[in-house]
């Protein structure tokens, strides 16, 4: 699972009514399970008065150490709706569109008319799809993060390598110089080797 994957471009929402019940779909990218759960909690706080807040997410987690690959953590809850009528339809949309590192929450305000399991499943699917459409789908490559710490003498060399590489980094100039680097997983080993070679092994990489 080291290839590029589909995720959401940004946070977005979509809402509609079905027989008096209001459905609001929220969707957002989520790099970690913690990000996904924080998003779910924020929607639950915002709509504490809602009849239901139905969450679903699919997030990559490392299966071991760095470089050992990933597994998908999938989660959904019906939040009080009939079993299988809400969370599973929402998760199914993420699965069918092969979207990862993403979270959705569908908020429902009950309008007085029972929709039945089929009607609920259609509504929760629709809310998820429309929120995803509003957010937009983007392609991403798995990322790896590491920190490079060097003395000031080597900092210019390391900064030059990072600026020429396809990566993002932040520099912290303290007693030594630390670079927090984010790079595509497939490029990480090569970048670490370049830094070690250029500093004759003096760089500490964690």
Kinemage of the C-alpha trace (Angstrom):
@kinemage 1
@onewidth
@group {chain A} dominant
@subgroup {mainchain}
@vectorlist {calphas} color= white
{ca unk a 1} P 0.000 0.000 0.000
{ca unk a 2} L 2.789 2.411 -0.869
{ca unk a 3} L 1.170 3.774 -4.020
{ca unk a 4} L -0.656 7.057 -4.449
{ca unk a 5} L -4.146 7.103 -2.993
{ca unk a 6} L -7.336 9.128 -3.247
{ca unk a 7} L -8.345 11.393 -0.382
{ca unk a 8} L -10.348 14.586 0.141
{ca unk a 9} L -8.970 17.925 -1.009
{ca unk a 10} L -10.555 19.990 1.774
{ca unk a 11} L -13.282 20.116 4.390
{ca unk a 12} L -16.808 20.624 3.050
{ca unk a 13} L -20.467 20.016 3.821
{ca unk a 14} L -23.763 19.477 2.027
{ca unk a 15} L -27.353 19.439 3.299
{ca unk a 16} L -30.835 18.521 2.117
{ca unk a 17} L -34.224 17.471 3.483
{ca unk a 18} L -36.069 14.177 3.148
{ca unk a 19} L -39.694 14.138 4.342
{ca unk a 20} L -38.992 16.821 6.916
{ca unk a 21} L -35.734 15.362 8.254
{ca unk a 22} L -32.681 17.528 7.656
{ca unk a 23} L -29.458 15.727 6.734
{ca unk a 24} L -26.101 17.536 6.812
{ca unk a 25} L -23.047 15.701 5.511
{ca unk a 26} L -19.601 16.815 6.666
{ca unk a 27} L -16.411 15.498 5.057
{ca unk a 28} L -12.748 16.227 5.703
{ca unk a 29} L -9.266 14.821 5.078
{ca unk a 30} L -7.751 13.081 8.120
{ca unk a 31} L -4.088 12.070 8.246
{ca unk a 32} L -4.465 10.041 11.459
{ca unk a 33} L -7.138 8.250 13.459
{ca unk a 34} L -6.757 11.030 16.062
{ca unk a 35} L -7.524 13.641 13.378
{ca unk a 36} L -10.617 11.681 12.292
{ca unk a 37} L -11.917 11.293 15.848
{ca unk a 38} L -11.267 14.966 16.623
{ca unk a 39} L -13.323 15.922 13.553
{ca unk a 40} L -16.172 13.633 14.650
{ca unk a 41} L -16.117 15.172 18.133
{ca unk a 42} L -16.162 18.726 16.711
{ca unk a 43} L -19.274 17.958 14.636
{ca unk a 44} L -20.936 16.297 17.651
{ca unk a 45} L -20.248 19.419 19.730
{ca unk a 46} L -21.547 21.712 16.977
{ca unk a 47} L -24.729 19.639 16.640
{ca unk a 48} L -25.228 18.438 20.203
{ca unk a 49} L -28.976 18.969 19.695
{ca unk a 50} L -29.153 16.737 16.593
{ca unk a 51} L -31.104 13.479 16.634
{ca unk a 52} L -28.105 11.575 15.247
{ca unk a 53} L -24.466 12.285 14.309
{ca unk a 54} L -23.323 9.318 12.237
{ca unk a 55} L -19.532 8.956 11.728
{ca unk a 56} L -17.457 6.902 9.289
{ca unk a 57} L -13.779 7.033 8.419
{ca unk a 58} L -11.004 5.197 6.591
{ca unk a 59} L -7.498 6.096 7.748
{ca unk a 60} L -4.098 4.582 6.978
{ca unk a 61} L -2.089 3.492 10.007
{ca unk a 62} L 1.431 2.105 9.982
{ca unk a 63} L 1.363 -1.661 10.406
{ca unk a 64} L 4.767 -1.673 12.107
{ca unk a 65} L 7.766 0.613 12.026
{ca unk a 66} L 8.481 3.154 9.275
{ca unk a 67} L 8.684 1.444 5.903
{ca unk a 68} L 6.689 -1.617 7.031
{ca unk a 69} L 3.647 -0.528 5.073
{ca unk a 70} L 0.168 0.458 6.089
{ca unk a 71} L -3.174 -1.007 7.005
{ca unk a 72} L -6.554 0.702 6.740
{ca unk a 73} L -8.448 1.456 9.933
{ca unk a 74} L -12.149 1.611 9.111
{ca unk a 75} L -14.828 2.753 11.533
{ca unk a 76} L -18.537 3.521 11.420
{ca unk a 77} L -21.395 3.879 13.892
{ca unk a 78} L -25.165 4.071 13.449
{ca unk a 79} L -25.417 6.410 16.485
{ca unk a 80} L -28.849 5.132 17.437
{ca unk a 81} L -30.271 4.614 13.945
{ca unk a 82} L -31.437 1.065 13.071
{ca unk a 83} L -28.491 -1.310 12.650
{ca unk a 84} L -26.893 -1.039 9.211
{ca unk a 85} L -29.032 1.908 8.095
{ca unk a 86} L -26.594 4.770 8.617
{ca unk a 87} L -22.894 4.198 9.397
{ca unk a 88} L -22.423 1.307 6.989
{ca unk a 89} L -23.955 3.152 3.996
{ca unk a 90} L -21.684 6.123 4.753
{ca unk a 91} L -18.594 3.905 5.012
{ca unk a 92} L -19.640 2.063 1.834
{ca unk a 93} L -19.431 5.325 -0.133
{ca unk a 94} L -15.833 5.861 1.031
{ca unk a 95} L -15.029 2.245 0.109
{ca unk a 96} L -16.700 2.379 -3.309
{ca unk a 97} L -14.886 5.611 -4.216
{ca unk a 98} L -11.650 4.157 -2.781
{ca unk a 99} L -11.115 7.220 -0.597
{ca unk a 100} L -8.618 6.951 2.261
{ca unk a 101} L -7.428 9.259 5.068
{ca unk a 102} L -10.896 10.771 5.150
{ca unk a 103} L -13.729 11.168 7.644
{ca unk a 104} L -17.430 11.895 7.231
{ca unk a 105} L -20.143 12.713 9.737
{ca unk a 106} L -23.809 12.885 8.734
{ca unk a 107} L -25.969 14.911 11.108
{ca unk a 108} L -29.721 14.267 11.141
{ca unk a 109} L -32.486 16.351 12.623
{ca unk a 110} L -35.579 14.132 12.746
{ca unk a 111} L -38.570 15.631 10.973
{ca unk a 112} L -41.335 13.433 12.352
{ca unk a 113} L -41.604 10.891 9.533
{ca unk a 114} L -39.969 7.454 9.799
{ca unk a 115} L -37.955 6.760 6.649
{ca unk a 116} L -37.418 3.014 7.115
{ca unk a 117} L -34.082 1.245 6.823
{ca unk a 118} L -33.962 1.610 3.020
{ca unk a 119} L -34.862 5.289 3.115
{ca unk a 120} L -32.282 5.949 5.814
{ca unk a 121} L -29.560 4.090 3.923
{ca unk a 122} L -30.279 6.151 0.787
{ca unk a 123} L -30.248 9.419 2.744
{ca unk a 124} L -26.990 8.683 4.585
{ca unk a 125} L -25.347 7.531 1.340
{ca unk a 126} L -26.518 10.660 -0.447
{ca unk a 127} L -25.293 12.970 2.333
{ca unk a 128} L -21.883 11.295 2.241
{ca unk a 129} L -21.636 11.462 -1.564
{ca unk a 130} L -22.660 15.113 -1.715
{ca unk a 131} L -20.213 16.110 1.025
{ca unk a 132} L -17.407 14.275 -0.798
{ca unk a 133} L -18.330 16.005 -4.073
{ca unk a 134} L -18.238 19.373 -2.302
{ca unk a 135} L -14.837 18.584 -0.733
{ca unk a 136} L -13.303 17.323 -3.969
{ca unk a 137} L -11.065 14.290 -4.368
{ca unk a 138} L -7.275 14.668 -4.539
{ca unk a 139} L -4.454 12.221 -5.128
{ca unk a 140} L -1.772 11.932 -2.471
{ca unk a 141} L 1.353 9.867 -1.960
{ca unk a 142} L 2.129 8.276 1.411
{ca unk a 143} L 4.329 10.589 3.461
{ca unk a 144} L 7.114 9.898 5.917
{ca unk a 145} L 8.410 12.303 8.560
{ca unk a 146} L 11.840 12.425 10.137
{ca unk a 147} L 14.074 14.931 11.937
{ca unk a 148} L 17.639 15.811 10.912
{ca unk a 149} L 19.867 17.438 13.561
{ca unk a 150} L 23.253 18.887 12.621
{ca unk a 151} L 25.809 21.391 13.878
{ca unk a 152} L 25.783 24.850 12.266
{ca unk a 153} L 28.767 23.928 10.048
{ca unk a 154} L 26.625 21.349 8.208
{ca unk a 155} L 23.320 23.219 8.283
{ca unk a 156} L 23.815 25.035 4.967
{ca unk a 157} L 24.645 21.771 3.194
{ca unk a 158} L 21.573 20.008 4.592
{ca unk a 159} L 19.293 22.957 3.850
{ca unk a 160} L 20.543 23.002 0.244
{ca unk a 161} L 19.767 19.279 -0.164
{ca unk a 162} L 16.261 19.720 1.291
{ca unk a 163} L 15.527 22.760 -0.873
{ca unk a 164} L 16.463 20.801 -4.004
{ca unk a 165} L 14.421 17.748 -2.958
{ca unk a 166} L 10.690 17.255 -3.437
{ca unk a 167} L 9.870 17.630 0.258
{ca unk a 168} L 8.602 20.037 2.899
{ca unk a 169} L 10.636 21.049 5.931
{ca unk a 170} L 10.793 23.396 8.907
{ca unk a 171} L 14.128 24.509 10.382
{ca unk a 172} L 14.756 25.222 14.056
{ca unk a 173} L 17.984 27.082 14.838
{ca unk a 174} L 18.831 26.388 18.478
{ca unk a 175} L 22.070 25.065 19.994
{ca unk a 176} L 22.129 22.806 16.955
{ca unk a 177} L 19.991 23.006 13.811
{ca unk a 178} L 16.995 20.682 13.474
{ca unk a 179} L 15.046 20.131 10.268
{ca unk a 180} L 11.606 18.505 10.492
{ca unk a 181} L 11.190 16.854 7.091
{ca unk a 182} L 8.056 15.494 5.383
{ca unk a 183} L 8.705 13.556 2.183
{ca unk a 184} L 7.024 10.917 0.036
{ca unk a 185} L 7.707 7.508 1.610
{ca unk a 186} L 9.256 6.171 -1.591
{ca unk a 187} L 11.818 9.038 -1.583
{ca unk a 188} L 12.644 8.991 2.147
{ca unk a 189} L 15.475 6.437 2.192
{ca unk a 190} L 17.299 8.110 -0.695
{ca unk a 191} L 17.000 11.539 0.917
{ca unk a 192} L 18.373 10.254 4.233
{ca unk a 193} L 21.323 8.668 2.401
{ca unk a 194} L 22.110 11.926 0.566
{ca unk a 195} L 22.150 13.846 3.852
{ca unk a 196} L 24.382 11.278 5.583
{ca unk a 197} L 26.766 11.194 2.634
{ca unk a 198} L 26.993 15.003 2.357
{ca unk a 199} L 27.721 15.364 6.110
{ca unk a 200} L 30.055 12.342 6.292
{ca unk a 201} L 27.641 10.705 8.726
{ca unk a 202} L 27.581 13.635 11.161
{ca unk a 203} L 23.816 14.213 10.789
{ca unk a 204} L 21.593 12.640 13.436
{ca unk a 205} L 18.431 11.384 11.743
{ca unk a 206} L 15.438 10.213 13.755
